[in-house]
Amino acid sequence: MPRPDFDKLTEVLKAQPSDDFGFMDYYDLENFFVTRILKIYNKKTYLKEYSEKYNLDYGAYIDVFPVDGIAEDLVKAKKDQKMYRLMYRLIWLYVSSKHRKKGIRKSFKNLFRPIAKWAQGKIEELIDAYSYEESKYVMILGVKNITKRRILKNSFDNL
């Protein structure tokens, strides 16, 4: 979903809570899926995901991925994508330690949180660096292989 529409959807979900549906806000550092996707789930169902490693309980869901503007210059776009992926790994240190059932990493979650908060700010800078509306190319920032995944923004014009 284009970033402007994705942000509107997030705001609507926050403003209109539902008894039937919930969502994991990708801006919320306490969520398992922070910074990558928006998960909208059915509260009247039950789903355990990654149950062998993590404490995650929510309902059946759909994923919504934001599509962001990126640099037109491929070298710059690759550099930004690498930075995004590095920042996501730093956030993952905290998120995976917070939701983990056991293990040494769980005991370091409080140490990882400020690092994750900083990395989250860097990701927001990357997202804001290129306006979706003004970009020639767009992509889901978290995916690998930018040369195969970036697309012309006008591909979204007539959906």
N, C-alpha and C positions, 0 to 999 in steps of 0.2 A: 504494500500500500504506500503511495507517495507520502513522504514525511508530513506535509501539511495536513493531509487527511488523517494520518496516523495520530498526530497530536490532537486533532479535533475529537477523534474517537476516544482517546484516553481521557480528555476533559469531560466528555459526555458520560463515560462510565464512572468517573469520580463524582460527578454532580448528581447522578441518578442511581443510587444503590438499588440492588434488586434482591428479592428473596430467592429467586431462582438461579441467578447467575452471579459469578464473582469474576475478578480478574487479578492477575499478578501484574502490578504496575512495574514496568521495566525501569522506571526511575528510582524505585525503592530498593536501596542497597540490601535490605533484609530478605528480598526474594531470591529464590534459587536461579531464576532466569533473568536477573538484572542486566540491563543494557542491550540485550539482544532482541528480545521479542516480547510481545504482549500475549499473554495466555488468557483467554476467556473460557471459563469452565462452568459446568453445570453443577450447582450445589446439591442437587438431588441425586447425584451419582457419586461413586467412589472409585478412585483409581490410585494405585500405588505404583510409582515409577521409581526406578533405580533402588528398589527396596533393600537390596543386599548391602548397600553402602550408605544410603542417606535416609533421613527422616522427612519424607515428602508425602503429604496426604492432601488430595484435592480431587475434584470430579473430572469427568470426561471433558476434553477441551479442544479448542481450535487455536492454532498459532497465527499471529499476525506479525509479519516482518515489515519493518519500515524500509523504504527505498529512499536513499539520500543522494543529494547532488555530490559530485566528486570533481576533482581537477580535470580539466581537459587534457593537460599534459600527462601522458601515461607514466612517465618517470615520477612525477610529483604524486600522482594518484596511487602508485605502488608504495611510495614512501609513507603516505598517509594511511594506507591500509595496513602496512606493517606496524605503524604506531598504534592504530586501533587494536590490532590483535595483541600487541604487547600489553597495552593498558587493560584489555579484557583478561589477560592471564593474571595480571596483578589483582584485579577484582576477584577472579576465580579463587585465588588463594584464600581470601576471606570467606566468600560464599560457600565454597566446598568445605571449609573447616567449620563453619557455623552449622551447616546442615548434616554434617557427617555423624554417623552413629557412634564411632569410636576411632581411636588412632591418635598418634602423636600430634598430627596437624590440628586436631580439634582443640588441643590445649593452647595453641598459638593464635586463636581467632581474634583475641583482643589486640594483639600486636599487628595483625594484618588489616584491621578495620581502617585505621587512618590512611594506610597506603591505598586501600581500595577507594576510599573517599576521594583522595587526590587523583587517582586514575580515572574515576568517574567524571571528574571535572575536565580532565584532558580529553576524554571521549566526547563530552558535550562541545568542547572547542572544535574538535574535528567535524562533528555534525553541523555546527553552525558556520564553519568556514566557507561552505559553498551552498548558497541558497538553492533549494530544489528547483524553484521557478526559473532561476537564471542559469542553471547548469545545462551544458550540452549533453553530458553523460551522467548516468545514475547507476546505483547498484546497492545491494545489501552489504553494508560495510564489513560484516563479520565473516563473509564467505571467503574461501580460498580462490586462488587463480583469477586475479582481476582481469587478465586479458580475455578470458572466456566469459566472465560474469558481468562486465560492465556493458551497459546497453545505452542506446540513444534515448534521451528522455522523451522524445516525441513518440516513442513506442507506446507511451501511456496516454497519449492525447485522445484517442478515440475509444476508450474502454467503456 
